[in-house]
């Protein structure tokens, strides 16, 4: 039986977990590497720990070690932490993640894409060069534009503040590769055909998957993100029906013998009318709390599973339900309107949808108030 949910990392994402688990009657602790964390102010948060490094986190975790504590990592850095310390963590806690071998396939996009190709799942046309000479060969035969992206996204973003390098011609590919290998090892680089369409073509299949099947699931279109090209965070998502994405995602999850919560991301490619796999997040994601409006409580299902309860399958049938991070979304929308990339009517239609707010909850107001107070710091630090 689970008595305590220990959320590892992040700010708005962890808030959704805290509220869901707290309302279900679980004790909830948040551990984060920054004290700027809105979830610590939720009335459902029973404890907050600010750690500085992985060894600090291990020490803090061992202080509450118990087989009735569930650990839930919420970002790629902490997924790597779980991979590196899996045996020690698994012997002391219940883990929300699959085995380290499966986590590695999800964490490293080179492995993700190679597994997808084995399973006949479409991916963007990709190259996996290991040397400068291989990149030079690619530069002469590839169709542009291309992007250079890391196999593990956060490594490039932490250093350069970007997710990818865009390359419009052979010289840009060579120049950008020279810059990329200053941060990434050659085996960590992917060269990929750029799919047109921006955020409106981004989709996600989200589920709690166990025993070879999705117990709960839904599909969403992530129509706005920050920034709109190569975003690091969703600002508006809306639930949709898409059997094609569901079929491909289930093929991947089944093929790697996945367990747990995940977000499988796809992008629609208008050039060949296909949905191509972008990545799989083996954890919760920023806008997972949209489930509060869908009635598909993926976190609740996972907790019931660990408590040995009988699970009832639920596939979402509520469409045009939204999730919004209001402040950042307003900033994104203003930029899109000024550039002529969006019409005001399009924006208003999304605001009229029934939706879940990232922070605001009339029964738990302090996180939203703290978020407003944190805004100056967040603006300048990011």
Number of C-alpha atoms within 10 A of each C-alpha: 15 19 15 21 24 24 24 21 24 23 21 22 23 29 25 26 26 27 21 21 19 20 12 11 12 19 19 23 22 26 23 23 17 13 14 16 24 22 30 25 20 21 15 22 22 16 13 18 18 17 18 11 10 14 10 12 19 15 12 15 20 13 9 13 15 16 16 16 22 22 22 24 25 23 20 20 17 16 24 17 16 22 20 12 14 16 12 12 19 14 12 17 20 20 21 21 22 18 17 18 11 19 23 18 18 25 24 19 22 22 15 23 24 15 17 21 12 10 15 12 18 16 22 20 14 17 17 19 18 14 13 14 11 12 18 16 12 18 20 11 9 17 15 16 17 24 22 22 22 27 23 20 19 17 18 20 15 11 10 12 12 16 21 21 21 19 23 14 15 21 13 16 24 18 12 17 24 12 12 21 16 10 16 18 13 17 14 21 23 23 27 22 20 19 18 14 13 17 23 15 18 22 28 27 23 27 32 26 23 19 11 15 16 21 20 25 23 27 26 23 24 24 18 25 24 17 16 19 14 14 15 16 17 22 27 28 29 23 25 19 16 15 10 10 23 18 12 22 23 18 17 21 22 18 14 18 16 24 23 24 26 25 23 24 23 25 26 22 18 12 8 7 8 16 22 22 24 18 20 24 19 27 22 26 20 20 23 23 27 25 23 16 16 19 14 24 20 27 23 16 24 21 20 15 16 15 13 11 12 9 12 8 13 17 15 16 14 14 16 16 20 26 28 23 21 16 13 18 17 15 12 18 20 14 15 16 13 10 9 10 9 14 12 12 9 9 14 10 9 19 15 11 14 14 21 24 20 24 27 16 13 8 8 15 14 19 23 21 14 18 21 14 11 14 13 10 10 12 9 7 7 6
